[in-house]
Structures are given as C-alpha cells and as structure tokens.
Amino acid sequence: MISSGQVLQTAQSIADIQEDDGGVPWPEGHVDAWNHVECLMAMSVAGLTGNVERGYAWLERHQREDGSWPMKLVRGEPTELGGESNHAAYVAVGVWHDLLITGELDTARERWPMVKRALDYVVDLQTPRGEIVWERDAHGRAAGYALLTGCSSIHHALRSGVLLADRLDDPQPHWELAADRLANALQNLPDAFADKSRFSMDWYYPVLGGAVRGDQGLELLDKEWDTFVVEGLGIRCVSDQPWVTGAETCELVLALDALGDRRRAERLFADMQHLRHEDGSYWTGWQFANRKHFPHERSGYTAAAVVLAADALLGLTPGAALFRDIPSPVRQAGLTPPRPRG
C-alpha cells in the first residue's frame, strides 16, 4: 500500500502535465473528455482545486451544442470530430464525485447544464433493446454498434447523473429508465455488443460500472481471472499479449473493492506498484516477456486510476465509495443471470 503523501505526489504529477488551457493530455498530446475527467477526479482527491476548476472550464468551453465533445483535441483544436457516448457521459461521474468531496452545491449547479446536455446526448443514442451505441460521427450519424466497456461506464454515469439531479432538485427520471434498460442489456444481452473480449476491460467493466454486482459479479471476475491476472505484476491489457497495464489493474482493484473483495484488491494494488516512478507518476505498462516499459511513457490517466484506487482502499475522501455505492439496477422478473463474455 502507498501512503497518503505518495497519493498526493501522484496527483501532482497529473497537475504537472495539465496544459495552460486546462486540458489534461495523453502522452502523445491529445485530450479526450473521458480521460480528462478521470484526471480531474484524481486531482479533486488531492484537493488541487484550482487545477480542477480549470479542467471543468475546459470542458465547458469545448462542449458542443448537442452535448458531446470532439473525440480528440490538440491544443484546444478538434482533430477527430466524432462524439463518443461514453466520453460525454463521464462528466456526470466527475461532477458527482467532486460534489461528494467538496460539498460545494453552488459549483455543482454551475456545472449542471453541461451535465444535462451531455447525458441527454447519450440517452438519445440508446437502442430499443437497451444498449447505447458508441458514437455519432462527424456528420451526426449514429454508429451501428455498441461497446460493452463503454456502456458499462455509461451505466455508472447515468446512475451518477440521477443522484446529482436529485441532490440539485431537478429529477431526470428518463436517465434512470435508460440506466435500467442499459443494465438489462449488460446483464442479459451479450450479443448486443461488439466482440472485444480479448481486452480485459470487457471482462471487469460490467462490475466496475455497477451493472453486475454481488455473487454474479464475483462469478464473472473468477471466470477470466487466470486469463488476465499475472501474479506479482498486475493484469494484462489484452489476453494474447505479455503486457500488464497500470490503469486496467487499478480499475480491477476498484471493481474488487466494490464487491467487498478487499484481499484481492489490496494485493493487486500492491503488485502494480512496480510501475511507480520516483516522481510519483506511473508508467503505462510493462512488457514482461521483453522486460521493458511499453509504451515508453508515463500517462496521466494511469496516475489518475492509481489515485482513485488508493482513495477507495484508504478512505482518504468522502468520494472514496464512488464506485462501491453505485445504485443497483432495478431487478425485473424473468431476467436471466448475466453471462460473462470471452
């Protein structure tokens, strides 16, 4: 386990890469809304209020009229114009998380119109059977398929949006209905999603996003545990490569913590600390056959996942239970148990 001081150092490593306009970029230089929000959440854990405020101002400036953000921006200029549904949705998780930590209702109210536009954009992409397609392209055309990982994250975002709406006395019942329909698809309709089962995220994200919990969640994680977990190192990004990644490992830590499996959560968190750099940042991954960092970079999103996992395990802030306390989906008679994919 790392100390609270080390958590703060890691959050500061994210602040150090934040651009002057407030964007938090990938190592290659682009910003996307999902990873940007995750980095703001980590800095919120550390109390880096000014950095967080600049980050939300960045989101407000770059949100489009339809509620989405460009898929990629470089130095504030869009370079990929499609709008991903899970990118738009995650702002609800970020604003709810920041409210849990700060208690600043006035700040949440200022950000609320941005959240409403974003989640309405997302819900508009839901199909009749419940899944939410992954994007609208640059011409406004909805994609023809959905992604399991993205939809699992969207489920968390919709639940967070409902909680935020209730706290701000502006209920959005259509979001809750959309979340229930999405949860049903995630639990029971594996064919509704494109096959990305070689990626570890498609394995644990239904648990992380709150659609699958309890004994079913434990069964789901146990089914592919030996496929993805590399003892002493972390978890693979993809099943067919000798490559462990820090962000995915920490997200699995959060999923395990949400299920009450603290023993495995703490062990995995300890295992991935070999990726820590002396300045508090984290290498993205480790290719354990060649024994080299791959890619040769330290990423803000990896540091952010570490901070969020540390908060969950150490209870550093009132936002520590963000993933643990996702409201459960409505249970409907006749639904079959979830079938893990892969």
Sequence and secondary structure as in RCSB ss.txt:
>XXXX:A:sequence
MISSGQVLQTAQSIADIQEDDGGVPWPEGHVDAWNHVECLMAMSVAGLTGNVERGYAWLERHQREDGSWPMKLVR
GEPTELGGESNHAAYVAVGVWHDLLITGELDTARERWPMVKRALDYVVDLQTPRGEIVWERDAHGRAAGYALLTG
CSSIHHALRSGVLLADRLDDPQPHWELAADRLANALQNLPDAFADKSRFSMDWYYPVLGGAVRGDQGLELLDKEW
DTFVVEGLGIRCVSDQPWVTGAETCELVLALDALGDRRRAERLFADMQHLRHEDGSYWTGWQFANRKHFPHERSG
YTAAAVVLAADALLGLTPGAALFRDIPSPVRQAGLTPPRPRG
>XXXX:A:secstr
   HHHHHHHHHHHHTT  TTS    TTSEE HHHHHHHHHHHHHTT HHHHHHHHHHHHHH  TTS   SEEET
TEEEE  EEHHHHHHHHHHHHHHHHHH  HHHHHHHHHHHHHHHHHHHTTB TTS BBSEE TTS B S B HHH
HHHHHHHHHHHHHHHHHTT   HHHHHHHHHHHHHHHH GGGB   TTBHHHHHHHHHTTSS HHHHHHHHHHTH
HHHEETTTEEESBTTSSEEEHHHHHHHHHHHHHTT HHHHHHHHHHGGGGB TTS BBSEEETTTTEESSS B H
HHHHHHHHHHHHHHT STTTTTTTT       TT        
